[in-house]
Amino acid sequence: MVHKKSIFFGVLFFISVASFSASLLTMVEGIPFYDAIYSTFLMFLTVDILFKPETPFGKLIAVISIYLGMGAVLYTATAFASMVIETQTNLLIKGLKGGIIRMKKEKNHIIVCGYGMIGKYTLENLKKDTKKYIIIEKDPDVVQRLLDKGEQVIQGNAMDPHILEKANIKQAKVLVSTLRENSDNIYVVMTASELNPNLIIAAKASDEESVGRLHKVGAQIVVMPEVVGGKQLANAILEIDKTTDLSTISSKHLSR
């Protein structure tokens, strides 16, 4: 929050200095305001200028504008860099404290690769029967939210064997791959089956060709969410003739 305020202040100061300097140059040097504002921005960012001030006061304005403008740019850039570094450092520390240390102790656990919609709802249902699971997710924002909730999560690409090893895949019982791309899921399944031949592997597919390929590289369970969703919709429609309570149909077939 502090860094965001600093960035906002830096941008506001930059705009204020640029506008004020351009206005003074317009009055003192007699140049159009749009030329003055353009020249002022060039002075701030490249220490260049479109024209040479002819009056002593104009030269003084140019010198002061360069110092103030460059100061504003450096201040804003430093605040932004500090925010990025602090965010990544906090994420790493939280990951080391709350994730990897506990993850190494897990055995007979479930590894969920990808925490998109499919991964999220898959895990929510798995939580009803087990507390031993690890999430692998590469999106730092998603990882941060999971860590804040106290989840066991590793930030990284599930296709990387080293990331799978951090999740203690050799001692895992089940791996679920719910990545967006079929090719990514195929690679994860292939890598996981090599690292742990006894692993039960489930994966998501978005077309029939990928279903066969996933089975071939080691997945015992392959699900096409579109097919499952289509069957649920069809069942709900067929139930219309059997009941007049449409809300019952929705809750029975579409939310389970």
PLY file of the C-alpha trace (Angstrom):
ply
format ascii 1.0
element vertex 256
property float x
property float y
property float z
element edge 255
property int vertex1
property int vertex2
end_header
0.00 0.00 0.00
2.87 2.36 0.86
4.54 1.68 -2.49
1.31 2.34 -4.39
0.97 5.71 -2.68
4.58 6.52 -3.55
4.00 5.61 -7.19
0.84 7.72 -7.29
2.67 10.66 -5.72
5.56 10.31 -8.19
3.25 10.28 -11.22
1.25 13.21 -9.87
4.43 15.19 -9.18
5.75 14.40 -12.67
2.56 15.65 -14.34
2.45 18.75 -12.14
6.06 19.70 -12.89
5.58 19.07 -16.61
2.43 21.18 -16.79
3.89 24.03 -14.73
7.17 24.07 -16.69
5.34 24.02 -20.02
3.13 26.90 -18.93
6.15 28.99 -17.88
7.99 28.26 -21.13
4.90 29.25 -23.09
4.71 32.60 -21.31
8.45 33.36 -21.25
9.54 32.00 -24.64
6.30 32.59 -26.52
6.05 29.07 -27.95
2.76 27.11 -28.32
1.75 25.15 -25.22
1.67 21.79 -27.04
5.26 22.35 -28.22
6.25 23.33 -24.70
4.65 20.26 -23.09
6.21 17.93 -25.69
9.62 19.52 -25.21
9.24 19.29 -21.43
8.58 15.55 -21.58
11.65 15.11 -23.78
13.72 17.02 -21.25
12.52 14.76 -18.45
13.06 11.46 -20.21
16.03 12.06 -22.55
17.58 15.33 -21.36
16.89 16.61 -24.86
14.98 19.69 -25.97
13.31 20.77 -29.19
14.38 24.38 -28.88
17.01 26.43 -27.10
15.58 28.97 -24.65
16.59 32.47 -25.64
15.95 34.27 -22.36
17.91 33.74 -19.13
14.67 32.96 -17.30
13.76 30.39 -19.96
17.14 28.69 -19.57
16.68 28.62 -15.80
13.25 27.04 -16.19
14.71 24.37 -18.49
17.50 23.47 -16.04
15.17 23.30 -13.03
12.61 21.31 -15.04
15.22 18.72 -16.02
16.29 18.17 -12.41
12.74 18.02 -11.05
11.44 15.89 -13.90
14.26 13.36 -13.77
13.88 13.24 -10.00
10.18 12.43 -10.37
10.92 9.71 -12.93
13.62 8.11 -10.77
11.45 8.34 -7.65
8.51 6.63 -9.38
10.68 3.95 -10.98
12.36 3.20 -7.64
9.01 2.92 -5.85
7.69 0.56 -8.54
10.83 -1.60 -8.43
10.66 -1.76 -4.63
7.03 -2.87 -4.79
7.83 -5.67 -7.25
10.86 -6.87 -5.27
9.01 -6.79 -1.94
6.03 -8.67 -3.38
8.20 -11.42 -4.84
10.31 -11.65 -1.68
7.24 -11.99 0.54
5.84 -14.62 -1.79
9.09 -16.59 -1.65
9.29 -16.37 2.14
5.69 -17.46 2.56
6.25 -20.28 0.14
9.31 -21.50 2.01
7.63 -21.26 5.41
4.17 -22.50 4.55
4.70 -24.75 1.58
7.88 -26.55 0.69
8.92 -27.44 4.25
5.58 -29.12 4.99
5.31 -30.56 1.50
8.45 -32.65 1.88
6.80 -34.48 4.77
3.67 -35.41 2.84
3.18 -39.04 1.76
0.31 -40.75 -0.03
-0.98 -37.30 -0.90
-2.73 -35.78 -3.91
-0.96 -33.34 -6.23
-3.22 -30.92 -8.11
-1.51 -29.28 -11.08
-3.22 -26.03 -12.02
-5.70 -24.10 -9.90
-8.10 -22.89 -12.56
-11.84 -23.52 -12.37
-11.50 -27.28 -12.93
-8.62 -27.62 -10.48
-10.41 -25.52 -7.87
-13.65 -27.51 -7.90
-11.80 -30.83 -8.14
-9.85 -29.97 -5.01
-12.93 -28.73 -3.15
-14.53 -32.14 -3.63
-11.35 -34.02 -2.75
-11.07 -32.06 0.51
-14.19 -33.83 1.76
-12.20 -37.06 2.09
-8.57 -35.99 2.48
-6.44 -33.22 3.93
-3.24 -34.42 2.30
-2.81 -32.49 -0.91
-0.43 -30.08 -2.61
-1.25 -27.51 -5.28
1.17 -26.58 -8.06
0.34 -23.21 -9.64
2.52 -20.82 -11.64
0.38 -17.67 -11.42
1.92 -15.62 -8.56
-1.36 -13.84 -7.78
-3.22 -17.14 -7.42
-0.36 -18.55 -5.34
-0.49 -15.52 -3.04
-4.23 -15.99 -2.44
-3.74 -19.68 -1.72
-0.91 -18.98 0.72
-3.05 -16.38 2.49
-5.66 -19.11 2.99
-3.05 -21.43 4.48
-3.01 -23.85 1.55
-0.01 -25.99 0.70
1.14 -24.69 -2.65
4.25 -24.56 -4.80
4.71 -21.74 -7.28
6.07 -23.13 -10.50
5.40 -24.91 -13.77
3.99 -28.40 -13.24
5.77 -29.53 -16.42
9.11 -29.00 -14.67
10.31 -32.30 -13.11
12.06 -30.37 -10.33
8.74 -28.77 -9.32
7.08 -32.19 -9.24
9.93 -33.49 -7.09
9.43 -30.58 -4.67
5.85 -31.79 -4.34
7.32 -35.16 -3.32
5.79 -36.92 -6.30
7.66 -40.16 -5.60
5.69 -40.51 -2.35
2.39 -39.22 -3.77
-0.69 -41.36 -4.32
-2.61 -39.36 -6.93
-1.81 -36.60 -9.42
-4.51 -34.51 -11.09
-3.51 -32.40 -14.10
-6.00 -29.66 -14.98
-3.84 -27.31 -17.04
-5.43 -25.27 -19.81
-3.62 -26.77 -22.81
-3.96 -30.43 -23.78
-0.28 -30.58 -24.70
0.68 -29.35 -21.22
-1.45 -32.00 -19.53
0.06 -34.69 -21.75
3.58 -33.58 -20.82
2.75 -33.49 -17.09
1.22 -36.98 -17.22
4.18 -38.37 -19.13
6.70 -36.81 -16.72
4.75 -37.84 -13.62
4.40 -41.46 -14.74
8.15 -41.65 -15.29
8.92 -40.21 -11.85
6.42 -42.49 -10.10
5.18 -45.51 -12.08
2.75 -46.44 -9.27
1.03 -43.05 -9.32
-2.69 -42.82 -10.01
-3.03 -40.09 -12.63
-6.17 -38.19 -13.62
-6.20 -35.50 -16.29
-8.46 -33.06 -18.10
-8.87 -33.16 -21.88
-10.74 -30.86 -24.24
-10.97 -33.14 -27.28
-11.30 -36.86 -28.01
-7.86 -37.15 -29.61
-6.22 -35.92 -26.41
-8.17 -38.47 -24.37
-6.42 -41.31 -26.19
-3.02 -39.65 -25.97
-3.39 -39.03 -22.23
-4.29 -42.67 -21.64
-1.34 -43.73 -23.76
1.23 -41.72 -21.77
0.01 -42.96 -18.40
-3.28 -41.38 -17.28
-5.74 -43.91 -15.86
-8.55 -41.35 -15.59
-9.31 -38.79 -18.30
-12.32 -36.49 -18.20
-13.67 -34.04 -20.77
-15.47 -31.30 -18.77
-17.50 -30.34 -21.83
-18.90 -33.86 -22.08
-19.73 -33.99 -18.37
-21.39 -30.58 -18.55
-23.37 -31.60 -21.62
-24.68 -34.73 -19.91
-25.74 -32.72 -16.85
-27.59 -30.21 -19.03
-29.29 -33.01 -20.96
-30.35 -34.76 -17.74
-31.75 -31.49 -16.40
-33.75 -30.93 -19.58
-35.10 -34.49 -19.54
-36.25 -33.99 -15.96
-38.51 -31.11 -17.00
-41.26 -33.57 -17.95
-41.02 -35.22 -14.54
-41.30 -32.17 -12.29
-42.65 -28.65 -12.29
-40.09 -27.32 -9.81
-37.31 -25.97 -12.04
-35.22 -24.83 -9.08
-35.02 -28.46 -7.95
-33.75 -29.45 -11.38
-31.05 -26.79 -11.28
-29.77 -27.69 -7.83
-29.93 -31.41 -8.49
-28.15 -31.59 -11.82
-26.22 -28.41 -12.44
-24.49 -27.79 -9.14
-23.17 -31.21 -8.24
0 1
1 2
2 3
3 4
4 5
5 6
6 7
7 8
8 9
9 10
10 11
11 12
12 13
13 14
14 15
15 16
16 17
17 18
18 19
19 20
20 21
21 22
22 23
23 24
24 25
25 26
26 27
27 28
28 29
29 30
30 31
31 32
32 33
33 34
34 35
35 36
36 37
37 38
38 39
39 40
40 41
41 42
42 43
43 44
44 45
45 46
46 47
47 48
48 49
49 50
50 51
51 52
52 53
53 54
54 55
55 56
56 57
57 58
58 59
59 60
60 61
61 62
62 63
63 64
64 65
65 66
66 67
67 68
68 69
69 70
70 71
71 72
72 73
73 74
74 75
75 76
76 77
77 78
78 79
79 80
80 81
81 82
82 83
83 84
84 85
85 86
86 87
87 88
88 89
89 90
90 91
91 92
92 93
93 94
94 95
95 96
96 97
97 98
98 99
99 100
100 101
101 102
102 103
103 104
104 105
105 106
106 107
107 108
108 109
109 110
110 111
111 112
112 113
113 114
114 115
115 116
116 117
117 118
118 119
119 120
120 121
121 122
122 123
123 124
124 125
125 126
126 127
127 128
128 129
129 130
130 131
131 132
132 133
133 134
134 135
135 136
136 137
137 138
138 139
139 140
140 141
141 142
142 143
143 144
144 145
145 146
146 147
147 148
148 149
149 150
150 151
151 152
152 153
153 154
154 155
155 156
156 157
157 158
158 159
159 160
160 161
161 162
162 163
163 164
164 165
165 166
166 167
167 168
168 169
169 170
170 171
171 172
172 173
173 174
174 175
175 176
176 177
177 178
178 179
179 180
180 181
181 182
182 183
183 184
184 185
185 186
186 187
187 188
188 189
189 190
190 191
191 192
192 193
193 194
194 195
195 196
196 197
197 198
198 199
199 200
200 201
201 202
202 203
203 204
204 205
205 206
206 207
207 208
208 209
209 210
210 211
211 212
212 213
213 214
214 215
215 216
216 217
217 218
218 219
219 220
220 221
221 222
222 223
223 224
224 225
225 226
226 227
227 228
228 229
229 230
230 231
231 232
232 233
233 234
234 235
235 236
236 237
237 238
238 239
239 240
240 241
241 242
242 243
243 244
244 245
245 246
246 247
247 248
248 249
249 250
250 251
251 252
252 253
253 254
254 255
